[in-house]
Structures are given as C-alpha cells and as structure tokens.
C-alpha cells in the first residue's frame, strides 16, 4: 500500500501469544476513544473462532469484533473481520471471507490460500477507514510464529502492507512475560521491528511497583517504551467471551436456585448464548467436561451450538451423555437445543455432501420428531419475534447450514419476523429446539423461561445495560492504567505519513 498523507490514524495490538487479552484491550480502547468523541472502529484481519455474530450487511464476523463494534457505538459489519476461520475438525476449518463462506480447508490448504486473501483484507481495511477517525486493529496469535510468517495476513504481514504501527501485548498472569516480549522482539525481522512502537503488560495481579525492574529489562533489551501495566480486570466476566477457554470460568455455584447443565461439545460454537443465563444471581450454569456425567439434579440440560453436528453427536454418545439426557427427560426435566444442539435432538441428521466433515448420517437423540439435512446454503440473518407461549419478545440471529423438518415443527417455539414459525416443541413440552442464537439475551423472555422452574421468582437483571456498564468500567480501567494519549500519538503518526 503506497504511503498516503491522508491515511486514517490506526494502531494494531499484537500479542506474545493467544489469550493474552488483546480482544478485551481493543474493546476497552474503542470505548475509551469513543467517549472522547473520536469516531473509532475495530478491525481484525484474520480471526479463528466458532463464536460468531451476524452483521447488518448479511455476513458473519468473530464475536469479539461485534463486541468491539458495540464498544465503539457501531453496528458490526463484515469489514471489521474480513477473514474468519471456523474450526470444524482438528485439521480443517470453514473459511469465511468478507462475511461469506468461501470453502473448507485443512491447515496445509489454507497456508496455500492465505496469500490470496491479503487483497480482500486490505480492501475491507480501506473501506472501514473511509468512515473512521481511528482504527484499533487486533492481531491473532503471535507475530513470532516464524513457521507461519509466509503469506501472513493476521499480524505483521498485514501491518507491513497497511503500514500500521504495532503495540505488543504480553500476559504476565501466565508467567514468563519478560521472555515473551523480548523473545518476540528478537524473532521479528528488522522491517517488522520498525513498526513495533511500544508494549503493554496485561493481567497483572498484586503490587505493580514490584515489576519496575522487569519493565526496565524489557525496555533495555528492546528499546520499546512501556505504555502501561494493566491489572487484571475482574469485570471481564460480565462481557461476552470468544475463546472456548473462557468456558472454564463457568463454575457451579452452590445454593443457587436454578441449575442448568451444558455438555462441553468438542466443536462448541456460539457459547456466549449462555452468558445471560450465567449472569443471573439465582442461576448456575455448569459446563460439564468430557468424561463426567451430566448431573442428575439439574432443572435444564442445554445443548449448545456446534460447528460439526455429526462429530459432536458421536462425541456426546462417547461420554454417555445421551443416556444422561434420556434419564433427565424421564424424570420430567427440560431439555433445550440451540442450532446444532437443536439438530441433535431430532431423529436423524444427514450430511450427504460432507459439509461439516465426512459425508454421512447418524441417528439423533430422538427427543424431537424432526430431522435435519445439512446443505451448502448458509442462513445468516438478524431476526426479532416472540415466544408463542408467553408473547415475550425475542431477538437474535440465525447462523446455520441445515434445514430441519418434521411433525414437531407443527408446534413451533417462536414466531419470528411477524409470521414465520421457528423451532419445535415436543408433545409433552419438555424438549424445545431453535436455530435462534442470542435468545437468552432478551430480558423478558429469559425471565419468563426461568420462571417456569421457580414460579415465585422475581424478575432478574437487565443484561444489555450490564454489558454496557462493563464496557464503561473497562474503559475507566484502561484510562487509569494505560497511556491513552501516547497510544493515540502512535496512531496519529501513521495518519500523518
């Protein structure tokens, strides 16, 4: 990209590894600069996640970029995350480019494909820049992964092509942050180091003054300035998470009134559907790992979305969870299935073309009289509607590649977009399924749903305002612990050419 004196100010946070907190820091920076009256937009050239959001322009992007857009006061668009990889197996992923499915690719095939994706990445970056005064970009993984450097679009490859300055983020909570930052710096090529302007130490616990010597060592070895040592932000638990590692934070809370068990599927997707439930003070959401039985004393078993329905059906049966679910229903317990979880509840799942993996079919759990055929067309849509039984409003998005039909569809769970029936309910009312993601974020619906298990329950929290308050608290946190003026100067130096 040729230098341009009119370039929009931009900076990119790259990490010493995955899960160092880049996404959260970018969200906080978007909120903080937005509050200063700056038209800021988030950008991530390449993301890998099965937690995705539907955009207003009819595509999909990583959930983290949707949260960052919310922090910036924007509706999410596909240009904010032009390349999204959605893992469907240990070696392969669905490749989504500018919001639309391009193809499935294993790691070797994607390595060959990757260089061709720089053009749409830069196109999206330029288009996004046209309506912004500041771009806060996020890298993926680490720029020091030299084996992946060829054709890189996620970190320094993009930063070099777009001439975007970089700030490195290290995670002190995992240990070894001095080696991580200095080692990353050492592994970069000289032309990459010219873009590296400063570093941030994230997730600090304890007395920050005790790290003064560590910061001096990093600066002495790299020449980089430290722009902040950010203490661990406890309020992150109130924000939607993108990484499946965050599921480990969902712990059982003894004494809470309503218990929900969620089997941890091997290709779990859009698990932030669980966040509004877990946020309620009187609800326990227990993520049950492989090898452990589903608890027998829960009110609800919730089957979440998955990127590979047939593979996760086999995984579910291998854990004996199908037996636990059947026993739960015999006891009069409720079962909810969302998207892939909904497909599993039916009689049969067919994948004749191998869209999600190896072609084939498998018997479902047989708790709903429906069957699903997974096809090549992908449904992506934001929708609104009501729950038929309570008239409680719902809103969310559909994101699936299957069509579900059968007798229990005659008992729909929801009415969407005015007159469209959605989902299915079993004859006894114990089992329900739907393709609607984000359904539990609707406060009136969630409160009505939980009241089925505790009729005397008082209305719970308002989830949307809670997320907004958490974003404001995050922005306050970064205002206190980061040099936001220095970060802005780095970004503006790019804009001045």
C-alpha positions as CSV (number, residue, x, y, z in Angstrom):
1,X,0.0,0.0,0.0
2,X,1.6,3.3,-1.0
3,X,2.1,5.9,1.6
4,X,-0.7,8.4,1.8
5,X,-0.6,11.7,3.8
6,X,-4.4,11.4,4.3
7,X,-4.2,7.9,5.9
8,X,-6.6,7.4,8.8
9,X,-4.8,7.1,12.2
10,X,-4.5,3.4,13.2
11,X,-2.7,1.2,15.6
12,X,-2.6,-2.6,16.0
13,X,-2.3,-4.6,19.2
14,X,-0.4,-7.8,18.6
15,X,0.2,-10.4,21.3
16,X,3.1,-12.6,22.5
17,X,0.6,-15.5,22.2
18,X,-3.1,-16.3,22.2
19,X,-5.4,-15.3,25.0
20,X,-3.2,-12.5,26.3
21,X,-6.2,-10.2,26.4
22,X,-5.9,-8.4,23.1
23,X,-9.6,-8.6,22.3
24,X,-10.5,-7.1,25.7
25,X,-8.0,-4.3,25.4
26,X,-9.2,-3.4,21.9
27,X,-12.8,-3.3,23.2
28,X,-11.8,-1.0,26.1
29,X,-9.8,1.3,23.8
30,X,-12.7,1.5,21.4
31,X,-15.0,2.5,24.3
32,X,-12.5,5.0,25.8
33,X,-11.8,6.8,22.5
34,X,-15.5,6.8,21.6
35,X,-16.2,8.5,24.9
36,X,-13.6,11.2,23.9
37,X,-15.7,11.9,20.8
38,X,-13.4,10.1,18.3
39,X,-15.1,8.0,15.5
40,X,-13.3,4.8,16.2
41,X,-13.8,1.4,14.5
42,X,-12.4,-2.1,15.3
43,X,-10.6,-4.3,12.8
44,X,-9.1,-7.8,12.9
45,X,-7.8,-9.1,9.6
46,X,-8.0,-12.8,10.5
47,X,-9.8,-14.4,13.3
48,X,-10.3,-18.1,14.3
49,X,-13.4,-18.7,16.3
50,X,-16.6,-20.6,16.3
51,X,-18.2,-17.8,18.3
52,X,-19.6,-15.5,15.6
53,X,-22.1,-12.8,15.1
54,X,-24.3,-11.9,12.2
55,X,-23.8,-8.4,10.8
56,X,-26.2,-5.9,9.5
57,X,-24.9,-6.3,6.0
58,X,-25.8,-10.0,6.0
59,X,-22.5,-11.7,6.8
60,X,-20.7,-13.0,9.9
61,X,-17.7,-11.9,11.9
62,X,-16.0,-13.0,15.1
63,X,-17.9,-12.3,18.3
64,X,-15.0,-10.3,19.7
65,X,-15.3,-7.8,16.8
66,X,-19.0,-7.5,17.3
67,X,-18.4,-6.6,21.0
68,X,-15.7,-4.1,20.0
69,X,-18.2,-2.5,17.5
70,X,-20.7,-2.2,20.3
71,X,-18.0,-0.6,22.4
72,X,-17.4,1.9,19.6
73,X,-21.1,2.6,19.2
74,X,-21.3,1.0,15.8
75,X,-23.3,-1.7,14.1
76,X,-20.9,-4.6,13.3
77,X,-20.0,-5.0,9.6
78,X,-18.1,-7.7,7.7
79,X,-15.2,-5.3,7.0
80,X,-14.4,-5.4,10.7
81,X,-13.2,-9.0,10.4
82,X,-12.7,-9.9,6.7
83,X,-11.3,-13.4,7.2
84,X,-12.9,-15.7,9.8
85,X,-11.8,-19.3,10.3
86,X,-14.4,-21.6,11.9
87,X,-12.7,-24.9,13.0
88,X,-14.8,-27.9,12.1
89,X,-12.2,-30.6,12.9
90,X,-8.7,-30.9,14.4
91,X,-7.1,-30.1,11.0
92,X,-9.8,-28.2,9.0
93,X,-11.9,-25.1,9.1
94,X,-14.6,-23.2,7.2
95,X,-13.1,-20.2,5.6
96,X,-15.4,-17.1,5.7
97,X,-14.2,-14.1,3.6
98,X,-15.9,-10.7,3.9
99,X,-18.8,-12.4,5.7
100,X,-19.5,-15.2,3.2
101,X,-18.4,-18.9,3.2
102,X,-15.6,-19.3,0.7
103,X,-14.7,-23.0,1.2
104,X,-13.5,-25.6,3.7
105,X,-9.7,-26.0,4.0
106,X,-7.3,-28.0,6.1
107,X,-4.2,-26.3,7.5
108,X,-2.0,-27.0,4.5
109,X,-4.6,-25.9,2.0
110,X,-5.2,-22.7,4.0
111,X,-1.5,-22.0,4.1
112,X,-1.6,-22.0,0.3
113,X,-4.8,-20.0,0.1
114,X,-3.7,-17.3,2.6
115,X,-1.6,-15.1,0.3
116,X,-4.7,-14.6,-1.9
117,X,-6.6,-13.2,1.0
118,X,-4.5,-10.1,1.6
119,X,-6.4,-8.2,-1.2
120,X,-9.8,-8.5,0.5
121,X,-8.3,-7.8,3.9
122,X,-6.8,-4.5,2.6
123,X,-10.0,-3.7,0.7
124,X,-12.0,-4.1,3.9
125,X,-9.5,-2.1,5.9
126,X,-9.7,0.8,3.4
127,X,-13.4,0.7,3.3
128,X,-13.7,0.7,7.1
129,X,-11.2,3.6,7.3
130,X,-13.3,5.7,5.0
131,X,-15.8,6.3,7.7
132,X,-13.5,6.4,10.7
133,X,-11.1,8.8,12.5
134,X,-9.2,6.0,14.2
135,X,-8.9,2.2,13.6
136,X,-8.0,-0.1,16.5
137,X,-6.8,-3.3,15.0
138,X,-6.1,-6.6,16.6
139,X,-3.7,-9.3,15.7
140,X,-4.1,-13.1,16.1
141,X,-1.9,-15.5,18.0
142,X,1.7,-14.2,17.9
143,X,3.8,-12.4,15.2
144,X,6.8,-14.6,16.4
145,X,5.4,-17.8,14.8
146,X,8.0,-17.8,12.1
147,X,6.7,-21.0,10.6
148,X,3.5,-19.2,9.7
149,X,5.1,-16.0,8.5
150,X,4.9,-16.7,4.8
151,X,1.8,-15.1,3.4
152,X,0.8,-13.8,6.8
153,X,-2.3,-11.7,6.9
154,X,-3.0,-11.8,10.7
155,X,-0.1,-9.9,12.2
156,X,3.0,-8.3,10.7
157,X,2.0,-9.3,7.2
158,X,-1.0,-7.0,7.4
159,X,0.8,-4.3,9.5
160,X,3.5,-4.1,6.8
161,X,1.1,-4.0,3.9
162,X,-1.1,-1.3,5.5
163,X,1.8,0.5,7.3
164,X,0.1,0.3,10.7
165,X,2.2,0.8,13.8
166,X,2.1,-2.1,16.4
167,X,2.0,-2.3,20.2
168,X,2.9,-5.6,21.7
169,X,0.8,-7.1,24.5
170,X,2.2,-9.6,27.0
171,X,0.3,-11.6,29.6
172,X,2.0,-11.6,33.0
173,X,-0.6,-13.9,34.6
174,X,0.7,-16.9,32.7
175,X,4.3,-16.2,33.6
176,X,7.4,-15.5,31.6
177,X,6.3,-12.2,30.3
178,X,9.8,-10.7,30.1
179,X,11.0,-13.6,28.0
180,X,7.8,-13.5,25.9
181,X,8.1,-9.8,25.0
182,X,11.9,-9.8,24.5
183,X,11.8,-13.1,22.6
184,X,9.0,-11.9,20.3
185,X,11.0,-8.8,19.6
186,X,14.2,-10.9,18.8
187,X,12.3,-13.2,16.4
188,X,10.9,-10.3,14.3
189,X,12.6,-9.2,11.1
190,X,14.2,-5.8,11.1
191,X,11.5,-4.3,8.9
192,X,8.9,-5.6,11.3
193,X,10.7,-4.1,14.3
194,X,10.4,-0.7,12.7
195,X,6.7,-0.9,13.1
196,X,6.9,-2.0,16.8
197,X,6.5,1.1,18.9
198,X,5.8,0.1,22.5
199,X,4.5,-2.7,24.7
200,X,1.8,-3.3,27.3
201,X,1.9,-5.8,30.2
202,X,-1.6,-7.2,30.8
203,X,-3.4,-9.2,33.6
204,X,-1.2,-8.1,36.4
205,X,-2.1,-9.1,40.0
206,X,-0.6,-7.6,43.1
207,X,1.8,-4.6,43.6
208,X,2.6,-3.1,40.2
209,X,5.7,-1.4,41.6
210,X,7.3,-4.8,42.0
211,X,7.5,-5.1,38.2
212,X,9.6,-1.9,37.8
213,X,12.8,-3.9,37.3
214,X,11.1,-6.2,34.8
215,X,9.9,-3.2,32.7
216,X,13.4,-1.7,32.8
217,X,14.8,-5.0,31.5
218,X,12.3,-5.3,28.6
219,X,13.0,-1.7,27.6
220,X,16.7,-2.1,27.8
221,X,16.7,-5.2,25.6
222,X,14.1,-4.0,23.0
223,X,14.2,-0.2,23.1
224,X,10.4,-0.2,23.5
225,X,8.5,2.0,25.9
226,X,6.1,0.5,28.4
227,X,2.7,2.2,27.9
228,X,1.1,0.6,30.9
229,X,0.9,-2.3,33.3
230,X,-2.8,-3.3,33.3
231,X,-4.1,-5.0,36.4
232,X,-6.4,-8.0,35.9
233,X,-9.9,-6.7,35.0
234,X,-12.4,-8.7,37.0
235,X,-15.4,-7.2,35.2
236,X,-14.4,-9.2,32.1
237,X,-16.7,-11.9,33.3
238,X,-19.7,-9.6,32.5
239,X,-18.7,-9.4,28.8
240,X,-19.3,-12.0,26.1
241,X,-16.2,-14.2,25.6
242,X,-14.9,-15.5,22.3
243,X,-12.3,-18.1,23.3
244,X,-13.6,-21.6,24.4
245,X,-11.0,-21.4,27.2
246,X,-13.4,-19.0,28.9
247,X,-15.8,-21.8,29.4
248,X,-13.6,-23.0,32.2
249,X,-14.7,-19.9,34.2
250,X,-18.3,-21.1,34.3
251,X,-18.3,-22.8,37.7
252,X,-21.1,-24.4,39.7
253,X,-22.4,-22.0,42.4
254,X,-23.8,-24.0,45.3
255,X,-27.1,-22.8,46.7
256,X,-28.3,-21.1,43.6
257,X,-31.9,-21.9,42.9
258,X,-32.0,-22.9,39.2
259,X,-29.4,-25.3,37.8
260,X,-28.6,-25.7,34.1
261,X,-26.1,-28.3,32.8
262,X,-24.3,-27.8,29.4
263,X,-22.3,-30.7,27.9
264,X,-19.0,-29.3,26.6
265,X,-19.1,-30.4,23.0
266,X,-15.8,-30.8,21.2
267,X,-16.7,-28.2,18.5
268,X,-18.9,-26.0,20.7
269,X,-20.0,-22.8,18.9
270,X,-21.7,-19.5,19.9
271,X,-21.4,-20.5,23.6
272,X,-21.9,-16.8,24.5
273,X,-25.6,-17.8,24.3
274,X,-25.0,-19.0,27.9
275,X,-23.8,-15.7,29.2
276,X,-27.1,-14.0,30.1
277,X,-28.2,-17.2,32.0
278,X,-24.9,-17.4,33.9
279,X,-25.2,-13.7,34.8
280,X,-28.4,-14.2,36.8
281,X,-27.8,-14.3,40.5
282,X,-30.0,-17.3,41.1
283,X,-28.9,-19.4,38.2
284,X,-26.0,-21.9,38.0
285,X,-24.7,-22.8,34.5
286,X,-22.4,-25.8,34.8
287,X,-20.2,-26.7,31.8
288,X,-19.7,-30.4,32.0
289,X,-16.4,-31.7,30.6
290,X,-15.8,-34.9,28.7
291,X,-15.6,-37.9,30.9
292,X,-18.0,-36.6,33.5
293,X,-21.7,-37.5,33.8
294,X,-24.4,-34.8,33.4
295,X,-25.7,-34.0,36.9
296,X,-29.0,-35.7,37.8
297,X,-30.3,-32.8,39.9
298,X,-30.5,-30.0,37.3
299,X,-33.6,-28.2,36.0
300,X,-32.4,-27.9,32.4
301,X,-29.9,-29.6,30.1
302,X,-29.0,-27.2,27.3
303,X,-27.3,-28.5,24.2
304,X,-25.4,-25.5,22.6
305,X,-24.4,-24.9,19.0
306,X,-21.6,-26.8,17.3
307,X,-19.6,-26.4,14.2
308,X,-19.8,-30.2,13.5
309,X,-23.1,-31.8,14.4
310,X,-22.4,-35.3,13.4
311,X,-19.0,-35.3,15.0
312,X,-20.4,-33.9,18.2
313,X,-23.2,-36.4,18.3
314,X,-20.6,-39.1,18.3
315,X,-18.7,-37.3,21.0
316,X,-21.9,-36.9,23.1
317,X,-22.6,-40.6,22.9
318,X,-19.0,-41.5,23.7
319,X,-19.4,-39.7,27.0
320,X,-22.7,-41.4,27.8
321,X,-24.4,-38.1,27.8
322,X,-27.2,-39.4,25.6
323,X,-28.1,-41.8,28.4
324,X,-28.0,-39.0,31.0
325,X,-30.3,-36.8,28.8
326,X,-32.8,-39.6,28.3
327,X,-32.9,-40.2,32.1
328,X,-33.3,-36.5,32.7
329,X,-36.4,-36.3,30.4
330,X,-37.9,-39.4,32.1
331,X,-37.7,-37.6,35.4
332,X,-39.6,-34.7,33.9
333,X,-36.6,-32.5,33.2
334,X,-36.4,-29.9,30.5
335,X,-34.0,-30.0,27.5
336,X,-33.2,-27.1,25.2
337,X,-31.3,-27.3,22.0
338,X,-29.8,-24.3,20.1
339,X,-28.7,-24.6,16.5
340,X,-26.5,-27.7,16.3
341,X,-28.0,-28.8,19.6
342,X,-31.4,-28.5,18.1
343,X,-30.4,-30.7,15.2
344,X,-29.1,-33.3,17.7
345,X,-32.5,-33.5,19.4
346,X,-34.2,-34.9,16.3
347,X,-34.5,-38.4,14.8
348,X,-31.7,-38.1,12.2
349,X,-29.0,-35.7,11.0
350,X,-27.9,-36.1,7.3
351,X,-24.8,-34.5,5.9
352,X,-24.8,-36.0,2.4
353,X,-22.2,-33.7,0.9
354,X,-19.8,-33.7,3.8
355,X,-20.3,-30.0,4.5
356,X,-19.2,-30.3,8.1
357,X,-16.7,-33.2,7.7
358,X,-17.0,-36.7,6.4
359,X,-20.3,-37.3,4.5
360,X,-22.8,-39.5,6.3
361,X,-25.8,-39.5,8.6
362,X,-26.5,-40.5,12.2
363,X,-29.4,-41.1,14.5
364,X,-30.2,-38.1,16.7
365,X,-31.3,-38.3,20.3
366,X,-34.9,-38.8,19.1
367,X,-36.4,-36.3,21.6
368,X,-38.0,-34.2,18.9
369,X,-39.9,-35.6,15.9
370,X,-37.8,-33.8,13.3
371,X,-34.8,-34.5,11.1
372,X,-32.1,-32.3,9.6
373,X,-30.3,-32.2,6.3
374,X,-27.2,-30.1,6.2
375,X,-26.8,-28.3,2.9
376,X,-24.4,-25.9,1.2
377,X,-26.6,-22.8,1.6
378,X,-26.0,-20.9,4.8
379,X,-28.7,-19.0,6.6
380,X,-27.4,-15.7,8.1
381,X,-30.0,-13.3,9.4
382,X,-30.8,-11.0,12.3
383,X,-34.3,-11.6,13.5
384,X,-36.9,-10.5,16.0
385,X,-40.1,-12.1,17.2
386,X,-41.9,-13.5,20.2
387,X,-42.1,-16.7,22.2
388,X,-45.5,-18.1,21.2
389,X,-46.5,-19.4,24.7
390,X,-45.7,-16.2,26.6
391,X,-45.6,-13.5,23.9
392,X,-42.3,-12.4,25.4
393,X,-40.2,-10.6,22.8
394,X,-37.0,-12.3,21.5
395,X,-34.2,-11.1,19.2
396,X,-31.0,-12.7,17.9
397,X,-29.6,-14.2,14.8
398,X,-29.7,-17.3,12.7
399,X,-26.4,-18.9,11.5
400,X,-26.7,-22.4,10.2
401,X,-26.3,-24.7,7.2
402,X,-29.1,-27.1,7.9
403,X,-32.9,-27.4,7.2
404,X,-35.0,-29.1,9.9
405,X,-38.4,-30.5,9.1
406,X,-40.9,-32.9,10.8
407,X,-44.1,-33.2,12.8
408,X,-42.9,-31.4,15.9
409,X,-42.3,-28.3,13.7
410,X,-46.1,-28.0,13.8
411,X,-45.6,-27.0,17.4
412,X,-43.2,-24.1,16.9
413,X,-41.4,-22.5,19.9
414,X,-41.2,-19.0,18.4
415,X,-42.8,-16.6,15.9
416,X,-40.2,-14.6,14.0
417,X,-40.3,-11.5,11.8
418,X,-44.1,-11.2,12.2
419,X,-45.4,-14.6,10.9
420,X,-42.6,-17.1,10.5
421,X,-42.7,-20.2,12.7
422,X,-39.4,-21.2,14.2
423,X,-38.2,-24.2,16.2
424,X,-40.0,-27.2,17.6
425,X,-41.6,-28.3,20.9
426,X,-42.1,-31.9,22.0
427,X,-45.7,-33.1,22.6
428,X,-45.1,-33.1,26.4
429,X,-43.5,-29.6,26.3
430,X,-40.3,-30.8,27.9
431,X,-38.0,-30.5,24.9
432,X,-37.5,-27.4,22.8
433,X,-35.2,-26.5,20.0
434,X,-34.5,-23.5,17.9
435,X,-31.9,-22.0,15.4
436,X,-32.1,-18.6,17.2
437,X,-28.8,-17.6,18.7
438,X,-28.8,-14.8,21.4
439,X,-32.3,-15.8,22.5
440,X,-31.5,-15.6,26.2
441,X,-30.2,-12.0,25.9
442,X,-33.9,-10.9,25.7
443,X,-34.7,-10.0,29.3
444,X,-38.4,-10.6,29.3
445,X,-38.0,-13.9,27.5
446,X,-35.2,-15.1,29.8
447,X,-37.2,-14.1,32.9
448,X,-40.3,-15.9,31.7
449,X,-38.2,-19.0,30.8
450,X,-36.6,-19.2,34.3
451,X,-40.0,-18.6,36.0
452,X,-41.1,-21.9,34.7
453,X,-38.7,-23.6,37.1
454,X,-39.3,-21.1,40.0
455,X,-42.8,-19.6,39.6
456,X,-42.2,-17.3,42.6
457,X,-39.0,-15.9,41.1
458,X,-38.6,-12.2,40.9
459,X,-37.5,-10.6,37.7
460,X,-33.8,-10.7,37.2
461,X,-31.2,-8.5,35.7
462,X,-31.3,-6.4,32.6
463,X,-28.5,-7.9,30.5
464,X,-27.9,-5.2,27.9
465,X,-27.3,-2.4,30.4
466,X,-25.0,-4.8,32.3
467,X,-22.8,-5.3,29.3
468,X,-22.8,-1.5,28.6
469,X,-21.7,-0.8,32.2
470,X,-19.0,-3.4,32.0
471,X,-17.6,-1.7,28.8
472,X,-17.6,1.6,30.6
473,X,-15.8,0.1,33.6
474,X,-13.3,-1.4,31.2
475,X,-12.7,2.0,29.6
476,X,-12.2,3.5,33.0
477,X,-9.8,0.8,33.9
478,X,-7.7,1.5,30.8
479,X,-7.9,5.3,31.3
480,X,-6.3,4.7,34.7
481,X,-3.6,2.1,33.8
482,X,-2.7,2.8,30.1
483,X,-1.2,5.9,28.5
484,X,-4.0,6.5,26.1
485,X,-2.5,9.8,24.8
486,X,0.7,8.0,23.8
487,X,-1.3,5.3,22.0
488,X,-3.2,8.0,20.2
489,X,0.0,9.7,19.2
490,X,1.3,6.4,17.8
491,X,-1.9,6.0,15.7
492,X,-1.8,9.6,14.5
493,X,1.8,9.3,13.4
494,X,0.6,6.7,10.9
495,X,-2.1,9.2,9.7
496,X,0.5,11.9,9.2
497,X,2.5,9.7,6.9
